[in-house]
Amino acid sequence: MDPHGPAEPVLDTGRAPLPAEPSPATLLQARHEVVPFFEPMRALELSDLLAWCDGNSRLELRAYTAPGGAGKTRFMIEAIRRLRDQSRQAGFLVDRARMDDLDLGQPTLMVIDDAELRLDTVRTMLDYASKLLTPKRLRIVLLARAVGDWWAALAQNGEMAVCKTVRRAAVQRLAPLPYQSGMRAAFLAHAVSALGRAIGRPLGSPTALPTADLEDHGWASRSSSRSAPSSRSSGLRHRRLRGRPHALTG
């Protein structure tokens, strides 16, 4: 008998059911998937990630960076879904996970969100993985707003095997919404339609919403934490949240 009790899940899908009476802010949280994944916006990055997961190397690390709300979490939720649909082991590493409960004798994608705030977890996981003799295609993804001192510390301080893994890792910045207005307009229509379904009433045509110059590069930076129609412009009552804002895409 296991003295620690039954094994708990180590990897989570990142998804959660929408509450019965969600607030406007809740509708925008990535884990509820109110707005379905908009593949045209991330097709190249998704294809590259899945191909990386299929590589032959034993252990690889990759970091994805982007501002808060730009779509990191939503992107990884979709990648995890697709791998699980193929009966592959994939998910977000849960807090206080017992690594002995994870079978690394099969291909695995492990995602650590807010990695810059979870350095002890990242170090522990990398140290554990580097000492295993037989992990089979273990891929570890770190999500963060940016690399900086925390990344340099991972690469320079700690076990030599961990430092080498970090130094070999690729850092990829998720691109913002393309500047072409056609892509932005398509995503806006996609999001407005999904929000309307979620609240049980149509929100009208996106063309009826307040407009902006979608070719304006400043618009991208101003909307990087939203990436979707705001609750005010779409007819939902707006309420400011404490802490990190959540966007429709992540």
MIDRENPA-537555 format. One line per 4 residues: their letters; for each residue y, z, x of N, C-alpha, C. Coordinates in steps of 0.1 Angstrom, whole numbers. Layout:
MIDRENPA-537555
A) Y/Z/X/Y/Z/X/Y/Z/X | ...
END
This chain:
MIDRENPA-537555
MDPH) -12/0/8/0/0/0/12/0/9 | 22/-8/5/34/-9/12/42/4/10 | 45/12/21/53/25/19/67/22/14 | 72/10/16/86/8/11/86/3/-3
GPAE) 75/1/-10/75/-4/-23/73/-19/-23 | 73/-25/-35/72/-40/-36/83/-47/-29 | 79/-59/-25/89/-67/-17/100/-72/-27 | 112/-71/-22/124/-76/-29/128/-90/-25
PVLD) 134/-98/-33/138/-111/-29/148/-110/-17 | 145/-119/-7/154/-119/4/165/-130/3 | 161/-141/-4/170/-152/-6/173/-154/-21 | 185/-156/-24/190/-157/-38/195/-171/-40
TGRA) 194/-176/-52/199/-189/-56/214/-190/-55 | 221/-179/-57/235/-180/-58/241/-182/-72 | 231/-184/-81/235/-187/-95/234/-174/-104 | 242/-174/-115/241/-163/-124/245/-168/-138
PLPA) 239/-163/-149/242/-167/-162/257/-164/-165 | 263/-172/-174/276/-169/-178/276/-158/-188 | 285/-148/-187/285/-137/-197/288/-142/-211 | 285/-134/-221/287/-139/-235/301/-141/-238
EPSP) 310/-133/-233/324/-135/-235/332/-135/-222 | 331/-147/-215/337/-148/-202/352/-149/-203 | 358/-143/-193/373/-144/-191/376/-158/-185 | 388/-163/-186/391/-176/-180/388/-176/-165
ATLL) 390/-164/-158/387/-164/-144/372/-165/-142 | 364/-159/-150/349/-160/-149/344/-174/-150 | 351/-182/-159/347/-196/-160/348/-204/-147 | 357/-199/-138/360/-206/-126/351/-202/-114
QARH) 342/-192/-116/334/-187/-105/322/-197/-103 | 320/-200/-90/310/-210/-86/296/-206/-91 | 293/-193/-91/279/-190/-94/275/-193/-109 | 285/-194/-118/282/-197/-132/280/-212/-135
EVVP) 285/-220/-125/282/-235/-126/287/-240/-140 | 299/-235/-144/304/-241/-157/308/-255/-155 | 313/-259/-144/316/-273/-141/304/-277/-132 | 296/-287/-137/285/-292/-129/290/-298/-115
FFEP) 281/-297/-106/284/-302/-92/289/-317/-93 | 300/-320/-87/306/-333/-87/301/-341/-75 | 290/-347/-75/284/-353/-63/293/-363/-56 | 300/-372/-63/308/-381/-55/317/-375/-45
MRAL) 321/-363/-47/330/-356/-38/323/-351/-25 | 310/-348/-26/303/-342/-15/290/-349/-11 | 289/-362/-15/276/-369/-13/273/-370/2 | 282/-373/10/279/-375/24/275/-362/31
ELSD) 283/-351/28/280/-338/34/266/-333/29 | 263/-335/16/250/-331/11/239/-338/18 | 240/-351/19/230/-359/25/227/-355/40 | 238/-352/47/237/-348/61/231/-334/62
LLAW) 234/-325/53/228/-312/53/213/-312/50 | 209/-320/40/195/-321/37/187/-328/48 | 193/-337/55/186/-344/66/185/-334/78 | 195/-326/80/194/-316/90/183/-306/88
CDGN) 181/-302/75/170/-293/71/157/-299/74 | 156/-312/74/143/-319/77/140/-321/91 | 149/-317/100/147/-320/114/135/-312/120 | 131/-315/132/119/-310/137/121/-297/146
SRLE) 133/-294/149/135/-282/158/132/-269/151 | 128/-259/159/123/-247/154/134/-238/147 | 146/-238/153/157/-229/148/170/-236/151 | 178/-237/141/192/-243/143/202/-235/134
LRAY) 214/-235/139/225/-228/132/236/-238/130 | 243/-236/118/254/-245/115/264/-236/107 | 277/-239/110/288/-232/102/296/-242/94 | 299/-239/82/308/-247/74/320/-239/71
TAPG) 332/-245/73/344/-238/71/353/-245/61 | 361/-238/54/371/-243/44/379/-232/39 | 391/-234/34/398/-223/27/391/-218/15 | 394/-205/12/388/-199/0/390/-208/-12
GAGK) 379/-210/-20/380/-218/-32/379/-233/-30 | 376/-238/-18/376/-252/-15/362/-258/-18 | 352/-250/-21/339/-255/-25/327/-252/-16 | 328/-243/-7/317/-240/2/305/-234/-5
TRFM) 308/-224/-14/297/-218/-21/290/-227/-31 | 299/-235/-38/293/-244/-48/285/-255/-41 | 289/-260/-30/282/-269/-22/268/-264/-18 | 268/-252/-13/255/-246/-9/246/-243/-21
IEAI) 252/-239/-32/243/-237/-44/236/-249/-47 | 242/-261/-47/236/-273/-50/225/-277/-40 | 228/-275/-27/218/-278/-16/206/-269/-18 | 208/-256/-21/197/-247/-23/189/-252/-36
RRLR) 195/-256/-46/188/-260/-58/179/-272/-55 | 184/-282/-47/176/-294/-44/164/-290/-36 | 166/-282/-26/155/-278/-18/144/-270/-26 | 149/-261/-34/139/-254/-43/132/-263/-53
DQSR) 139/-273/-57/132/-283/-66/121/-290/-59 | 121/-290/-45/110/-296/-37/101/-285/-33 | 101/-273/-39/93/-262/-36/95/-257/-21 | 108/-259/-17/111/-254/-3/118/-240/-5
QAGF) 117/-232/6/123/-219/6/138/-220/10 | 147/-216/2/161/-217/4/169/-207/-4 | 180/-202/2/188/-193/-6/198/-186/2 | 207/-178/-5/217/-170/2/210/-157/6
LVDR) 212/-152/18/206/-140/23/213/-128/15 | 205/-120/8/210/-109/1/214/-97/10 | 222/-89/5/226/-77/13/214/-68/15 | 214/-61/27/203/-52/30/189/-57/28
ARMD) 187/-70/31/174/-76/29/165/-71/40 | 152/-70/36/141/-66/46/135/-79/51 | 138/-82/63/134/-95/68/118/-97/69 | 111/-86/69/97/-87/69/91/-92/56
DLDL) 100/-92/46/95/-97/33/97/-113/32 | 103/-119/42/105/-133/42/95/-140/50 | 89/-150/44/78/-158/51/85/-170/58 | 86/-168/72/92/-179/80/82/-188/86
GQPT) 70/-188/80/60/-197/84/61/-210/76 | 72/-212/69/75/-224/61/89/-228/63 | 93/-241/62/107/-245/63/116/-237/54 | 127/-232/60/136/-223/53/150/-227/56
LMVI) 158/-226/45/173/-227/47/178/-213/42 | 185/-207/51/191/-194/48/207/-195/50 | 214/-191/39/228/-192/39/234/-177/39 | 244/-175/48/251/-163/48/266/-165/45
DDAE) 270/-161/33/283/-163/28/293/-153/34 | 306/-156/35/316/-147/41/311/-142/54 | 306/-151/63/300/-147/75/309/-139/84 | 322/-143/84/331/-136/92/333/-121/89
LRLD) 329/-117/77/329/-103/72/316/-96/73 | 306/-103/78/292/-98/78/286/-100/92 | 294/-97/103/289/-100/116/276/-92/120 | 275/-80/115/263/-72/119/251/-79/112
TVRT) 252/-84/100/241/-91/93/238/-104/101 | 248/-111/105/246/-124/112/239/-121/125 | 243/-112/133/237/-109/145/222/-104/144 | 220/-96/134/207/-91/131/197/-102/128
MLDY) 202/-111/119/194/-122/115/191/-132/127 | 201/-135/134/199/-144/146/190/-138/156 | 192/-125/159/183/-118/168/168/-118/163 | 167/-115/151/153/-115/145/147/-129/146
ASKL) 154/-139/142/149/-153/142/146/-158/156 | 154/-154/166/152/-159/180/140/-153/186 | 135/-142/181/124/-135/187/111/-139/181 | 111/-146/169/99/-150/163/92/-161/170
LTPK) 79/-160/171/72/-170/179/69/-183/170 | 68/-181/157/64/-193/149/73/-196/137 | 86/-195/138/93/-199/126/92/-215/125 | 91/-219/113/89/-234/111/102/-240/105
RLRI) 110/-247/112/122/-253/108/131/-243/100 | 135/-233/107/145/-223/101/159/-228/103 | 166/-230/93/180/-234/93/189/-223/87 | 199/-219/95/208/-208/91/222/-214/90
VLLA) 228/-213/78/241/-217/76/251/-205/74 | 262/-206/81/272/-195/79/284/-202/72 | 289/-195/62/300/-200/55/312/-191/58 | 323/-197/61/335/-189/65/348/-197/62
RAVG) 359/-190/61/372/-197/60/376/-205/72 | 372/-199/84/376/-205/96/368/-199/107 | 366/-206/118/360/-199/130/372/-194/138 | 369/-183/146/380/-177/154/373/-167/163
DWWA) 379/-155/163/374/-144/172/360/-140/169 | 357/-140/156/343/-136/152/333/-146/157 | 336/-159/157/327/-169/162/326/-168/177 | 337/-166/184/337/-164/199/328/-152/203
ALAQ) 330/-141/195/322/-129/198/307/-131/196 | 303/-139/186/289/-142/184/284/-150/196 | 292/-159/202/287/-168/212/287/-161/226 | 295/-149/227/296/-143/240/290/-129/241
NGEM) 289/-122/230/284/-109/231/271/-107/223 | 261/-101/230/248/-99/223/237/-105/232 | 225/-106/225/214/-111/232/216/-125/236 | 210/-129/248/212/-142/253/207/-153/244
AVCK) 196/-151/238/191/-161/229/200/-163/217 | 206/-153/212/215/-154/201/228/-162/205 | 233/-158/217/245/-165/222/242/-180/224 | 231/-184/229/227/-198/231/226/-205/218
TVRR) 220/-199/208/219/-205/195/233/-208/189 | 242/-198/190/256/-200/185/263/-211/193 | 262/-212/206/268/-222/214/264/-236/211 | 251/-237/207/246/-250/203/250/-254/189
AAVQ) 254/-245/181/257/-248/167/268/-257/164 | 267/-265/154/278/-274/149/286/-266/140 | 299/-269/141/309/-263/131/315/-275/123 | 313/-274/110/318/-285/102/328/-280/92
RLAP) 339/-287/91/349/-283/81/347/-291/69 | 345/-285/57/344/-293/45/357/-299/41 | 357/-312/40/370/-319/37/375/-315/23 | 388/-315/21/394/-313/8/391/-325/-1
LPYQ) 395/-324/-13/394/-335/-22/401/-347/-16 | 394/-359/-16/400/-371/-11/414/-374/-17 | 423/-379/-9/436/-382/-13/437/-393/-24 | 427/-401/-24/427/-412/-34/428/-407/-48
SGMR) 438/-411/-56/440/-406/-69/428/-408/-78 | 421/-419/-76/409/-422/-84/399/-411/-84 | 396/-406/-72/386/-395/-71/391/-383/-77 | 404/-380/-75/410/-367/-81/410/-368/-96
AAFL) 414/-380/-101/414/-381/-116/400/-380/-122 | 390/-386/-115/376/-385/-120/372/-370/-120 | 375/-363/-109/371/-349/-109/378/-341/-120 | 391/-344/-122/398/-336/-132/392/-339/-146
AHAV) 389/-351/-149/382/-354/-162/369/-347/-163 | 361/-347/-152/348/-340/-152/350/-325/-155 | 360/-319/-148/362/-304/-150/367/-301/-164 | 377/-308/-169/382/-305/-182/372/-307/-193
SALG) 363/-317/-192/353/-318/-201/343/-307/-201 | 339/-302/-189/330/-291/-188/336/-278/-193 | 348/-276/-190/355/-263/-195/356/-263/-210 | 359/-275/-216/359/-276/-230/346/-273/-237
RAIG) 335/-277/-231/322/-274/-236/319/-259/-235 | 324/-253/-224/321/-239/-222/328/-230/-232 | 340/-234/-236/348/-225/-245/346/-230/-260 | 338/-240/-262/335/-245/-276/346/-253/-283
RPLG) 355/-258/-275/365/-267/-282/370/-276/-271 | 373/-288/-275/378/-298/-265/392/-294/-260 | 394/-298/-248/407/-295/-242/417/-307/-242 | 412/-318/-248/420/-330/-248/418/-338/-236
SPTA) 424/-350/-236/423/-359/-224/430/-353/-212 | 424/-354/-200/432/-350/-188/445/-357/-187 | 446/-369/-192/459/-376/-191/470/-369/-198 | 466/-360/-208/476/-353/-216/481/-340/-209
LPTA) 474/-336/-198/478/-324/-190/490/-327/-181 | 497/-316/-177/507/-319/-167/503/-327/-155 | 510/-336/-151/506/-345/-140/513/-342/-127 | 506/-346/-117/512/-345/-103/510/-358/-96
DLED) 517/-360/-85/515/-371/-77/502/-369/-68 | 491/-375/-72/478/-372/-66/477/-378/-52 | 486/-387/-49/486/-392/-35/494/-383/-26 | 501/-373/-31/509/-364/-23/500/-355/-15
HGWA) 500/-355/-2/492/-347/6/495/-332/4 | 507/-329/1/511/-315/-2/503/-310/-14 | 500/-318/-24/493/-314/-36/479/-309/-32 | 473/-315/-22/460/-310/-17/460/-296/-12
SRSS) 471/-293/-4/471/-280/2/475/-270/-9 | 484/-274/-18/488/-264/-29/476/-261/-38 | 467/-271/-39/456/-269/-49/443/-265/-42 | 443/-263/-29/430/-260/-22/423/-248/-27
SRSA) 430/-239/-33/423/-227/-38/419/-228/-52 | 422/-240/-58/419/-242/-72/409/-254/-74 | 413/-266/-68/404/-277/-68/400/-282/-82 | 408/-278/-92/404/-281/-106/416/-277/-115
PSSR) 416/-282/-128/427/-278/-136/428/-263/-138 | 440/-258/-137/442/-244/-139/440/-240/-153 | 437/-227/-155/435/-222/-169/447/-224/-178 | 459/-223/-171/471/-224/-179/473/-239/-184
SSGL) 471/-249/-175/474/-262/-179/463/-268/-188 | 451/-261/-188/441/-266/-197/440/-259/-210 | 450/-251/-213/450/-244/-226/444/-231/-227 | 438/-226/-215/432/-213/-215/443/-202/-210
RHRR) 442/-190/-216/451/-180/-212/449/-176/-198 | 459/-176/-189/458/-174/-175/459/-159/-172 | 450/-154/-163/451/-140/-159/449/-140/-144 | 458/-133/-137/456/-132/-123/446/-122/-119
LRGR) 438/-125/-109/427/-116/-105/432/-109/-92 | 427/-97/-90/428/-90/-77/417/-96/-68 | 421/-97/-55/411/-102/-45/411/-117/-44 | 400/-122/-40/399/-137/-37/398/-145/-49
PHAL) 407/-155/-50/405/-164/-62/392/-172/-61 | 387/-176/-72/375/-185/-72/379/-198/-79 | 375/-209/-73/378/-222/-79/365/-227/-86 | 368/-238/-93/356/-245/-100/346/-250/-90
TG) 350/-253/-78/341/-259/-68/336/-249/-58 | 340/-237/-59/334/-228/-49/341/-214/-49
END
